[in-house]
Amino acid sequence: MDKAYTAKFFVHTYEVDFRGRALPLTLLNYLQDTAGDHAARLGFSVLELMKRDLTWLLSRYHIRIRRYPSFGETLSITTWPSGKQGIFALRDFEIADADGRIIGEATSSWVLWSLKLRQPARLEENLPDRVALDKRALADDFPPLPACPAGGRELPFRVEMQHIDFNNHVNHPVYIQWALETAPESVLRTLAPVEIEVAYKGEALYGEEIVSRIHPVEEGPRPVFLHGIYRAGKRTELTRIRTTWA
């Protein structure tokens, strides 16, 4: 049983921005595909877990991009379960270009969720310890992220059917996309997010109205923003995000 797994991806024309560079959403989808493939090989994919009334829910995400690949490049993404943190299972990633240079890293924290009891399930009773690799791509203990202050710029979104995943709620990269869209046009046209930290707080469902808010923390050549994703109306908090751009 391989503790690490590597998948290759070709960057297509429909996966790049106006500069010809891979979209953040493209890389997030690659990471998700690689993690899903590896989990399936290990026997605990979402589809396999659902047969036991279990599923995975993403709690925290931390992505760092050193360089965005361009159209036509081939990437290798390596992922591995990197241990446990309380009730959370950790999974890490490395993104390499065709020459083997690391151009991005990520770490993530997941809850094994009981669909029947609607509460976390015990990892030690459901997952083998032997699959974990004692290595972290990013050293992050996932301290709390600050909430996005009120009064910042807001954009409305509606949950569409294309946003819904196997768990019947919004797929986790979509929240990040909603957050990035609130950045000023000058930032979107000249910079790119080089670090993204996410704390998932709740789920959005098909047809719901969503509000994405942004608040600047630092200005200059590497601006930093706090983001908040909320359910419209009662403003139930769904996601906290912090982004750094360069």
VOBADREN-732603 format. One record per residue (C-alpha): residue number from 1; x, y, z. Coordinates in Angstrom, 3 decimals, always signed. Example, Ala and Ser with C-alpha at 12.3 -4.5 7.8 and 13.67 -1.06 7.14 Angstrom:
VOBADREN-732603
<keti><k>1</k><c1>+12.300</c1><c2>-4.500</c2><c3>+7.800</c3></keti>
<keti><k>2</k><c1>+13.670</c1><c2>-1.060</c2><c3>+7.140</c3></keti>
end
This chain:
VOBADREN-732603
<keti><k>1</k><c1>+0.000</c1><c2>+0.000</c2><c3>+0.000</c3></keti>
<keti><k>2</k><c1>+1.556</c1><c2>+3.304</c2><c3>-1.140</c3></keti>
<keti><k>3</k><c1>+1.430</c1><c2>+6.035</c2><c3>+1.494</c3></keti>
<keti><k>4</k><c1>+1.983</c1><c2>+8.699</c2><c3>-1.199</c3></keti>
<keti><k>5</k><c1>+0.342</c1><c2>+8.974</c2><c3>-4.595</c3></keti>
<keti><k>6</k><c1>+1.263</c1><c2>+11.072</c2><c3>-7.659</c3></keti>
<keti><k>7</k><c1>-1.042</c1><c2>+12.153</c2><c3>-10.491</c3></keti>
<keti><k>8</k><c1>-0.173</c1><c2>+14.098</c2><c3>-13.641</c3></keti>
<keti><k>9</k><c1>-2.217</c1><c2>+16.934</c2><c3>-15.158</c3></keti>
<keti><k>10</k><c1>-2.024</c1><c2>+18.873</c2><c3>-18.427</c3></keti>
<keti><k>11</k><c1>-3.087</c1><c2>+22.525</c2><c3>-18.212</c3></keti>
<keti><k>12</k><c1>-5.807</c1><c2>+23.067</c2><c3>-20.836</c3></keti>
<keti><k>13</k><c1>-6.955</c1><c2>+26.287</c2><c3>-22.509</c3></keti>
<keti><k>14</k><c1>-10.211</c1><c2>+26.300</c2><c3>-20.513</c3></keti>
<keti><k>15</k><c1>-8.256</c1><c2>+26.122</c2><c3>-17.249</c3></keti>
<keti><k>16</k><c1>-6.253</c1><c2>+29.355</c2><c3>-17.610</c3></keti>
<keti><k>17</k><c1>-6.912</c1><c2>+33.072</c2><c3>-17.162</c3></keti>
<keti><k>18</k><c1>-6.432</c1><c2>+35.975</c2><c3>-19.594</c3></keti>
<keti><k>19</k><c1>-2.671</c1><c2>+35.774</c2><c3>-18.967</c3></keti>
<keti><k>20</k><c1>-2.533</c1><c2>+32.121</c2><c3>-19.956</c3></keti>
<keti><k>21</k><c1>-1.812</c1><c2>+31.014</c2><c3>-16.389</c3></keti>
<keti><k>22</k><c1>-3.698</c1><c2>+28.303</c2><c3>-14.534</c3></keti>
<keti><k>23</k><c1>-6.610</c1><c2>+29.622</c2><c3>-12.518</c3></keti>
<keti><k>24</k><c1>-6.533</c1><c2>+29.109</c2><c3>-8.747</c3></keti>
<keti><k>25</k><c1>-9.684</c1><c2>+27.019</c2><c3>-9.176</c3></keti>
<keti><k>26</k><c1>-7.812</c1><c2>+24.809</c2><c3>-11.653</c3></keti>
<keti><k>27</k><c1>-5.114</c1><c2>+23.965</c2><c3>-9.117</c3></keti>
<keti><k>28</k><c1>-7.695</c1><c2>+23.417</c2><c3>-6.379</c3></keti>
<keti><k>29</k><c1>-9.535</c1><c2>+20.970</c2><c3>-8.633</c3></keti>
<keti><k>30</k><c1>-6.284</c1><c2>+19.143</c2><c3>-9.376</c3></keti>
<keti><k>31</k><c1>-5.599</c1><c2>+18.799</c2><c3>-5.656</c3></keti>
<keti><k>32</k><c1>-9.098</c1><c2>+17.481</c2><c3>-5.053</c3></keti>
<keti><k>33</k><c1>-8.817</c1><c2>+14.955</c2><c3>-7.886</c3></keti>
<keti><k>34</k><c1>-5.480</c1><c2>+13.681</c2><c3>-6.616</c3></keti>
<keti><k>35</k><c1>-6.722</c1><c2>+13.331</c2><c3>-3.040</c3></keti>
<keti><k>36</k><c1>-9.855</c1><c2>+11.534</c2><c3>-4.214</c3></keti>
<keti><k>37</k><c1>-7.890</c1><c2>+9.110</c2><c3>-6.387</c3></keti>
<keti><k>38</k><c1>-5.517</c1><c2>+8.291</c2><c3>-3.557</c3></keti>
<keti><k>39</k><c1>-8.315</c1><c2>+7.840</c2><c3>-1.021</c3></keti>
<keti><k>40</k><c1>-10.003</c1><c2>+5.433</c2><c3>-3.441</c3></keti>
<keti><k>41</k><c1>-6.795</c1><c2>+3.409</c2><c3>-3.770</c3></keti>
<keti><k>42</k><c1>-6.555</c1><c2>+3.257</c2><c3>+0.026</c3></keti>
<keti><k>43</k><c1>-10.176</c1><c2>+2.159</c2><c3>+0.338</c3></keti>
<keti><k>44</k><c1>-11.703</c1><c2>+5.219</c2><c3>+2.001</c3></keti>
<keti><k>45</k><c1>-13.013</c1><c2>+7.416</c2><c3>-0.801</c3></keti>
<keti><k>46</k><c1>-16.251</c1><c2>+9.325</c2><c3>-0.271</c3></keti>
<keti><k>47</k><c1>-18.167</c1><c2>+6.756</c2><c3>-2.314</c3></keti>
<keti><k>48</k><c1>-16.751</c1><c2>+3.861</c2><c3>-0.294</c3></keti>
<keti><k>49</k><c1>-17.362</c1><c2>+5.624</c2><c3>+3.020</c3></keti>
<keti><k>50</k><c1>-20.959</c1><c2>+6.412</c2><c3>+2.103</c3></keti>
<keti><k>51</k><c1>-21.631</c1><c2>+2.663</c2><c3>+2.008</c3></keti>
<keti><k>52</k><c1>-20.851</c1><c2>+2.777</c2><c3>+5.748</c3></keti>
<keti><k>53</k><c1>-22.883</c1><c2>+5.963</c2><c3>+6.387</c3></keti>
<keti><k>54</k><c1>-19.673</c1><c2>+8.019</c2><c3>+6.585</c3></keti>
<keti><k>55</k><c1>-18.140</c1><c2>+10.817</c2><c3>+4.518</c3></keti>
<keti><k>56</k><c1>-15.286</c1><c2>+13.332</c2><c3>+4.524</c3></keti>
<keti><k>57</k><c1>-15.847</c1><c2>+17.009</c2><c3>+5.378</c3></keti>
<keti><k>58</k><c1>-13.053</c1><c2>+19.507</c2><c3>+4.807</c3></keti>
<keti><k>59</k><c1>-12.354</c1><c2>+21.676</c2><c3>+7.844</c3></keti>
<keti><k>60</k><c1>-9.151</c1><c2>+23.618</c2><c3>+7.074</c3></keti>
<keti><k>61</k><c1>-7.065</c1><c2>+24.294</c2><c3>+3.984</c3></keti>
<keti><k>62</k><c1>-3.756</c1><c2>+26.090</c2><c3>+3.517</c3></keti>
<keti><k>63</k><c1>-2.374</c1><c2>+26.464</c2><c3>-0.012</c3></keti>
<keti><k>64</k><c1>+0.861</c1><c2>+28.195</c2><c3>-1.018</c3></keti>
<keti><k>65</k><c1>+1.672</c1><c2>+28.761</c2><c3>-4.710</c3></keti>
<keti><k>66</k><c1>+5.243</c1><c2>+29.644</c2><c3>-5.645</c3></keti>
<keti><k>67</k><c1>+4.515</c1><c2>+29.844</c2><c3>-9.375</c3></keti>
<keti><k>68</k><c1>+1.345</c1><c2>+29.469</c2><c3>-11.421</c3></keti>
<keti><k>69</k><c1>+1.826</c1><c2>+27.095</c2><c3>-14.365</c3></keti>
<keti><k>70</k><c1>+0.905</c1><c2>+28.175</c2><c3>-17.875</c3></keti>
<keti><k>71</k><c1>-1.212</c1><c2>+26.662</c2><c3>-20.613</c3></keti>
<keti><k>72</k><c1>+0.398</c1><c2>+23.525</c2><c3>-22.027</c3></keti>
<keti><k>73</k><c1>+2.453</c1><c2>+22.636</c2><c3>-18.974</c3></keti>
<keti><k>74</k><c1>+2.327</c1><c2>+19.202</c2><c3>-17.390</c3></keti>
<keti><k>75</k><c1>+2.223</c1><c2>+19.045</c2><c3>-13.600</c3></keti>
<keti><k>76</k><c1>+2.747</c1><c2>+16.293</c2><c3>-11.061</c3></keti>
<keti><k>77</k><c1>+0.791</c1><c2>+16.453</c2><c3>-7.819</c3></keti>
<keti><k>78</k><c1>+1.812</c1><c2>+14.205</c2><c3>-4.947</c3></keti>
<keti><k>79</k><c1>-0.415</c1><c2>+13.705</c2><c3>-1.921</c3></keti>
<keti><k>80</k><c1>-0.308</c1><c2>+11.669</c2><c3>+1.255</c3></keti>
<keti><k>81</k><c1>-2.149</c1><c2>+11.326</c2><c3>+4.592</c3></keti>
<keti><k>82</k><c1>+0.157</c1><c2>+13.176</c2><c3>+6.997</c3></keti>
<keti><k>83</k><c1>-1.224</c1><c2>+12.179</c2><c3>+10.394</c3></keti>
<keti><k>84</k><c1>-3.951</c1><c2>+13.151</c2><c3>+12.814</c3></keti>
<keti><k>85</k><c1>-4.731</c1><c2>+16.212</c2><c3>+14.922</c3></keti>
<keti><k>86</k><c1>-7.372</c1><c2>+15.384</c2><c3>+17.498</c3></keti>
<keti><k>87</k><c1>-10.513</c1><c2>+14.395</c2><c3>+15.602</c3></keti>
<keti><k>88</k><c1>-9.021</c1><c2>+15.602</c2><c3>+12.309</c3></keti>
<keti><k>89</k><c1>-7.207</c1><c2>+13.625</c2><c3>+9.609</c3></keti>
<keti><k>90</k><c1>-4.456</c1><c2>+15.557</c2><c3>+7.815</c3></keti>
<keti><k>91</k><c1>-3.563</c1><c2>+15.348</c2><c3>+4.128</c3></keti>
<keti><k>92</k><c1>-0.699</c1><c2>+17.199</c2><c3>+2.435</c3></keti>
<keti><k>93</k><c1>+0.235</c1><c2>+17.963</c2><c3>-1.172</c3></keti>
<keti><k>94</k><c1>+3.169</c1><c2>+19.033</c2><c3>-3.333</c3></keti>
<keti><k>95</k><c1>+2.822</c1><c2>+20.449</c2><c3>-6.865</c3></keti>
<keti><k>96</k><c1>+5.821</c1><c2>+19.982</c2><c3>-9.190</c3></keti>
<keti><k>97</k><c1>+6.486</c1><c2>+21.150</c2><c3>-12.735</c3></keti>
<keti><k>98</k><c1>+7.788</c1><c2>+18.961</c2><c3>-15.569</c3></keti>
<keti><k>99</k><c1>+11.366</c1><c2>+19.448</c2><c3>-14.348</c3></keti>
<keti><k>100</k><c1>+10.495</c1><c2>+18.267</c2><c3>-10.854</c3></keti>
<keti><k>101</k><c1>+10.673</c1><c2>+21.715</c2><c3>-9.261</c3></keti>
<keti><k>102</k><c1>+8.166</c1><c2>+22.269</c2><c3>-6.451</c3></keti>
<keti><k>103</k><c1>+5.881</c1><c2>+25.158</c2><c3>-7.437</c3></keti>
<keti><k>104</k><c1>+3.229</c1><c2>+24.761</c2><c3>-4.729</c3></keti>
<keti><k>105</k><c1>+2.370</c1><c2>+23.091</c2><c3>-1.432</c3></keti>
<keti><k>106</k><c1>-0.794</c1><c2>+22.538</c2><c3>+0.554</c3></keti>
<keti><k>107</k><c1>-2.002</c1><c2>+20.983</c2><c3>+3.769</c3></keti>
<keti><k>108</k><c1>-5.549</c1><c2>+20.156</c2><c3>+4.774</c3></keti>
<keti><k>109</k><c1>-7.573</c1><c2>+18.976</c2><c3>+7.755</c3></keti>
<keti><k>110</k><c1>-10.607</c1><c2>+16.690</c2><c3>+7.401</c3></keti>
<keti><k>111</k><c1>-13.389</c1><c2>+15.411</c2><c3>+9.620</c3></keti>
<keti><k>112</k><c1>-14.700</c1><c2>+11.894</c2><c3>+9.210</c3></keti>
<keti><k>113</k><c1>-18.434</c1><c2>+12.514</c2><c3>+9.479</c3></keti>
<keti><k>114</k><c1>-21.208</c1><c2>+10.123</c2><c3>+10.461</c3></keti>
<keti><k>115</k><c1>-24.139</c1><c2>+10.673</c2><c3>+8.103</c3></keti>
<keti><k>116</k><c1>-26.410</c1><c2>+8.726</c2><c3>+10.426</c3></keti>
<keti><k>117</k><c1>-25.491</c1><c2>+10.479</c2><c3>+13.684</c3></keti>
<keti><k>118</k><c1>-24.644</c1><c2>+13.885</c2><c3>+12.109</c3></keti>
<keti><k>119</k><c1>-21.462</c1><c2>+14.151</c2><c3>+14.169</c3></keti>
<keti><k>120</k><c1>-17.737</c1><c2>+13.340</c2><c3>+13.820</c3></keti>
<keti><k>121</k><c1>-16.834</c1><c2>+9.649</c2><c3>+13.744</c3></keti>
<keti><k>122</k><c1>-13.776</c1><c2>+8.286</c2><c3>+15.554</c3></keti>
<keti><k>123</k><c1>-10.798</c1><c2>+8.052</c2><c3>+13.211</c3></keti>
<keti><k>124</k><c1>-9.116</c1><c2>+5.203</c2><c3>+15.070</c3></keti>
<keti><k>125</k><c1>-12.212</c1><c2>+3.019</c2><c3>+14.680</c3></keti>
<keti><k>126</k><c1>-12.562</c1><c2>+3.607</c2><c3>+10.949</c3></keti>
<keti><k>127</k><c1>-9.153</c1><c2>+4.363</c2><c3>+9.392</c3></keti>
<keti><k>128</k><c1>-5.880</c1><c2>+2.416</c2><c3>+9.521</c3></keti>
<keti><k>129</k><c1>-2.916</c1><c2>+4.237</c2><c3>+11.096</c3></keti>
<keti><k>130</k><c1>-0.486</c1><c2>+2.569</c2><c3>+8.717</c3></keti>
<keti><k>131</k><c1>-1.399</c1><c2>+4.781</c2><c3>+5.762</c3></keti>
<keti><k>132</k><c1>-0.003</c1><c2>+8.005</c2><c3>+7.269</c3></keti>
<keti><k>133</k><c1>+3.358</c1><c2>+9.385</c2><c3>+6.162</c3></keti>
<keti><k>134</k><c1>+5.271</c1><c2>+11.371</c2><c3>+8.795</c3></keti>
<keti><k>135</k><c1>+5.848</c1><c2>+14.410</c2><c3>+6.563</c3></keti>
<keti><k>136</k><c1>+4.188</c1><c2>+17.803</c2><c3>+6.168</c3></keti>
<keti><k>137</k><c1>+4.306</c1><c2>+19.902</c2><c3>+3.012</c3></keti>
<keti><k>138</k><c1>+3.355</c1><c2>+22.955</c2><c3>+5.089</c3></keti>
<keti><k>139</k><c1>+3.830</c1><c2>+23.166</c2><c3>+8.855</c3></keti>
<keti><k>140</k><c1>+0.471</c1><c2>+24.479</c2><c3>+10.047</c3></keti>
<keti><k>141</k><c1>-1.320</c1><c2>+23.642</c2><c3>+13.291</c3></keti>
<keti><k>142</k><c1>-4.408</c1><c2>+25.446</c2><c3>+11.954</c3></keti>
<keti><k>143</k><c1>-4.913</c1><c2>+28.166</c2><c3>+14.577</c3></keti>
<keti><k>144</k><c1>-8.235</c1><c2>+30.064</c2><c3>+14.294</c3></keti>
<keti><k>145</k><c1>-8.579</c1><c2>+32.455</c2><c3>+11.373</c3></keti>
<keti><k>146</k><c1>-9.958</c1><c2>+35.933</c2><c3>+12.147</c3></keti>
<keti><k>147</k><c1>-13.480</c1><c2>+36.778</c2><c3>+11.048</c3></keti>
<keti><k>148</k><c1>-13.937</c1><c2>+39.261</c2><c3>+8.211</c3></keti>
<keti><k>149</k><c1>-15.080</c1><c2>+42.610</c2><c3>+9.686</c3></keti>
<keti><k>150</k><c1>-18.386</c1><c2>+44.071</c2><c3>+8.576</c3></keti>
<keti><k>151</k><c1>-18.484</c1><c2>+47.034</c2><c3>+6.238</c3></keti>
<keti><k>152</k><c1>-16.256</c1><c2>+45.725</c2><c3>+3.470</c3></keti>
<keti><k>153</k><c1>-17.134</c1><c2>+45.206</c2><c3>-0.166</c3></keti>
<keti><k>154</k><c1>-19.714</c1><c2>+42.465</c2><c3>-0.745</c3></keti>
<keti><k>155</k><c1>-20.799</c1><c2>+40.468</c2><c3>-3.788</c3></keti>
<keti><k>156</k><c1>-23.888</c1><c2>+38.227</c2><c3>-4.024</c3></keti>
<keti><k>157</k><c1>-23.836</c1><c2>+34.697</c2><c3>-5.454</c3></keti>
<keti><k>158</k><c1>-26.398</c1><c2>+31.945</c2><c3>-5.916</c3></keti>
<keti><k>159</k><c1>-25.632</c1><c2>+28.276</c2><c3>-5.373</c3></keti>
<keti><k>160</k><c1>-26.000</c1><c2>+26.542</c2><c3>-8.736</c3></keti>
<keti><k>161</k><c1>-26.337</c1><c2>+22.822</c2><c3>-9.423</c3></keti>
<keti><k>162</k><c1>-22.798</c1><c2>+22.741</c2><c3>-10.852</c3></keti>
<keti><k>163</k><c1>-21.498</c1><c2>+23.728</c2><c3>-7.395</c3></keti>
<keti><k>164</k><c1>-22.951</c1><c2>+20.658</c2><c3>-5.646</c3></keti>
<keti><k>165</k><c1>-20.729</c1><c2>+17.670</c2><c3>-4.763</c3></keti>
<keti><k>166</k><c1>-21.236</c1><c2>+14.055</c2><c3>-3.610</c3></keti>
<keti><k>167</k><c1>-22.242</c1><c2>+15.296</c2><c3>-0.153</c3></keti>
<keti><k>168</k><c1>-25.066</c1><c2>+17.337</c2><c3>-1.737</c3></keti>
<keti><k>169</k><c1>-23.606</c1><c2>+20.668</c2><c3>-0.656</c3></keti>
<keti><k>170</k><c1>-21.275</c1><c2>+23.230</c2><c3>-2.258</c3></keti>
<keti><k>171</k><c1>-17.907</c1><c2>+21.766</c2><c3>-3.230</c3></keti>
<keti><k>172</k><c1>-15.089</c1><c2>+23.305</c2><c3>-1.196</c3></keti>
<keti><k>173</k><c1>-13.142</c1><c2>+25.088</c2><c3>-4.021</c3></keti>
<keti><k>174</k><c1>-16.254</c1><c2>+27.100</c2><c3>-4.900</c3></keti>
<keti><k>175</k><c1>-16.134</c1><c2>+29.039</c2><c3>-1.607</c3></keti>
<keti><k>176</k><c1>-12.566</c1><c2>+30.078</c2><c3>-2.426</c3></keti>
<keti><k>177</k><c1>-13.612</c1><c2>+31.186</c2><c3>-5.908</c3></keti>
<keti><k>178</k><c1>-16.408</c1><c2>+33.310</c2><c3>-4.420</c3></keti>
<keti><k>179</k><c1>-13.877</c1><c2>+34.916</c2><c3>-2.086</c3></keti>
<keti><k>180</k><c1>-11.314</c1><c2>+35.683</c2><c3>-4.790</c3></keti>
<keti><k>181</k><c1>-13.948</c1><c2>+37.364</c2><c3>-6.975</c3></keti>
<keti><k>182</k><c1>-14.360</c1><c2>+40.136</c2><c3>-4.389</c3></keti>
<keti><k>183</k><c1>-10.766</c1><c2>+41.357</c2><c3>-4.763</c3></keti>
<keti><k>184</k><c1>-10.341</c1><c2>+44.764</c2><c3>-6.461</c3></keti>
<keti><k>185</k><c1>-10.050</c1><c2>+44.614</c2><c3>-10.250</c3></keti>
<keti><k>186</k><c1>-6.553</c1><c2>+46.140</c2><c3>-10.063</c3></keti>
<keti><k>187</k><c1>-5.468</c1><c2>+43.200</c2><c3>-7.893</c3></keti>
<keti><k>188</k><c1>-7.190</c1><c2>+40.587</c2><c3>-10.052</c3></keti>
<keti><k>189</k><c1>-5.565</c1><c2>+41.932</c2><c3>-13.224</c3></keti>
<keti><k>190</k><c1>-2.006</c1><c2>+42.369</c2><c3>-11.947</c3></keti>
<keti><k>191</k><c1>-1.519</c1><c2>+39.873</c2><c3>-9.099</c3></keti>
<keti><k>192</k><c1>-2.507</c1><c2>+36.342</c2><c3>-8.106</c3></keti>
<keti><k>193</k><c1>-3.211</c1><c2>+34.686</c2><c3>-4.748</c3></keti>
<keti><k>194</k><c1>+0.035</c1><c2>+33.071</c2><c3>-3.571</c3></keti>
<keti><k>195</k><c1>-1.292</c1><c2>+31.960</c2><c3>-0.179</c3></keti>
<keti><k>196</k><c1>-4.833</c1><c2>+30.906</c2><c3>+0.707</c3></keti>
<keti><k>197</k><c1>-5.930</c1><c2>+29.865</c2><c3>+4.201</c3></keti>
<keti><k>198</k><c1>-9.463</c1><c2>+28.589</c2><c3>+4.704</c3></keti>
<keti><k>199</k><c1>-11.648</c1><c2>+27.602</c2><c3>+7.670</c3></keti>
<keti><k>200</k><c1>-14.955</c1><c2>+25.985</c2><c3>+6.718</c3></keti>
<keti><k>201</k><c1>-17.740</c1><c2>+26.723</c2><c3>+9.203</c3></keti>
<keti><k>202</k><c1>-20.945</c1><c2>+25.573</c2><c3>+7.520</c3></keti>
<keti><k>203</k><c1>-22.466</c1><c2>+24.257</c2><c3>+4.319</c3></keti>
<keti><k>204</k><c1>-24.260</c1><c2>+26.001</c2><c3>+1.492</c3></keti>
<keti><k>205</k><c1>-27.014</c1><c2>+24.158</c2><c3>-0.370</c3></keti>
<keti><k>206</k><c1>-28.528</c1><c2>+24.324</c2><c3>-3.839</c3></keti>
<keti><k>207</k><c1>-30.565</c1><c2>+27.454</c2><c3>-4.519</c3></keti>
<keti><k>208</k><c1>-29.335</c1><c2>+29.436</c2><c3>-1.521</c3></keti>
<keti><k>209</k><c1>-28.259</c1><c2>+33.058</c2><c3>-1.817</c3></keti>
<keti><k>210</k><c1>-24.680</c1><c2>+33.691</c2><c3>-0.699</c3></keti>
<keti><k>211</k><c1>-22.777</c1><c2>+36.862</c2><c3>+0.159</c3></keti>
<keti><k>212</k><c1>-18.987</c1><c2>+37.104</c2><c3>-0.176</c3></keti>
<keti><k>213</k><c1>-17.288</c1><c2>+39.907</c2><c3>+1.804</c3></keti>
<keti><k>214</k><c1>-13.714</c1><c2>+41.201</c2><c3>+1.677</c3></keti>
<keti><k>215</k><c1>-11.662</c1><c2>+43.370</c2><c3>+4.060</c3></keti>
<keti><k>216</k><c1>-8.107</c1><c2>+44.639</c2><c3>+3.345</c3></keti>
<keti><k>217</k><c1>-5.522</c1><c2>+43.848</c2><c3>+6.036</c3></keti>
<keti><k>218</k><c1>-2.265</c1><c2>+44.885</c2><c3>+4.382</c3></keti>
<keti><k>219</k><c1>-1.587</c1><c2>+46.993</c2><c3>+1.293</c3></keti>
<keti><k>220</k><c1>+1.454</c1><c2>+47.287</c2><c3>-0.946</c3></keti>
<keti><k>221</k><c1>+3.103</c1><c2>+44.833</c2><c3>-3.365</c3></keti>
<keti><k>222</k><c1>+1.812</c1><c2>+41.818</c2><c3>-1.360</c3></keti>
<keti><k>223</k><c1>-1.691</c1><c2>+42.781</c2><c3>-0.235</c3></keti>
<keti><k>224</k><c1>-3.488</c1><c2>+40.633</c2><c3>+2.337</c3></keti>
<keti><k>225</k><c1>-7.275</c1><c2>+40.311</c2><c3>+2.615</c3></keti>
<keti><k>226</k><c1>-9.735</c1><c2>+38.700</c2><c3>+4.973</c3></keti>
<keti><k>227</k><c1>-12.805</c1><c2>+37.146</c2><c3>+3.372</c3></keti>
<keti><k>228</k><c1>-16.103</c1><c2>+35.902</c2><c3>+4.731</c3></keti>
<keti><k>229</k><c1>-18.719</c1><c2>+33.759</c2><c3>+3.000</c3></keti>
<keti><k>230</k><c1>-22.207</c1><c2>+34.089</c2><c3>+4.494</c3></keti>
<keti><k>231</k><c1>-25.702</c1><c2>+32.820</c2><c3>+3.873</c3></keti>
<keti><k>232</k><c1>-27.748</c1><c2>+35.850</c2><c3>+2.799</c3></keti>
<keti><k>233</k><c1>-30.493</c1><c2>+37.105</c2><c3>+5.080</c3></keti>
<keti><k>234</k><c1>-29.430</c1><c2>+35.897</c2><c3>+8.514</c3></keti>
<keti><k>235</k><c1>-25.764</c1><c2>+36.188</c2><c3>+7.478</c3></keti>
<keti><k>236</k><c1>-24.881</c1><c2>+32.759</c2><c3>+8.846</c3></keti>
<keti><k>237</k><c1>-21.091</c1><c2>+32.425</c2><c3>+8.598</c3></keti>
<keti><k>238</k><c1>-20.019</c1><c2>+29.621</c2><c3>+6.241</c3></keti>
<keti><k>239</k><c1>-16.311</c1><c2>+30.216</c2><c3>+5.569</c3></keti>
<keti><k>240</k><c1>-13.375</c1><c2>+32.326</c2><c3>+6.755</c3></keti>
<keti><k>241</k><c1>-10.537</c1><c2>+32.909</c2><c3>+4.314</c3></keti>
<keti><k>242</k><c1>-7.270</c1><c2>+34.874</c2><c3>+4.341</c3></keti>
<keti><k>243</k><c1>-5.434</c1><c2>+35.512</c2><c3>+1.057</c3></keti>
<keti><k>244</k><c1>-2.017</c1><c2>+36.951</c2><c3>+0.224</c3></keti>
<keti><k>245</k><c1>-1.371</c1><c2>+38.207</c2><c3>-3.308</c3></keti>
<keti><k>246</k><c1>+1.797</c1><c2>+38.852</c2><c3>-5.316</c3></keti>
end
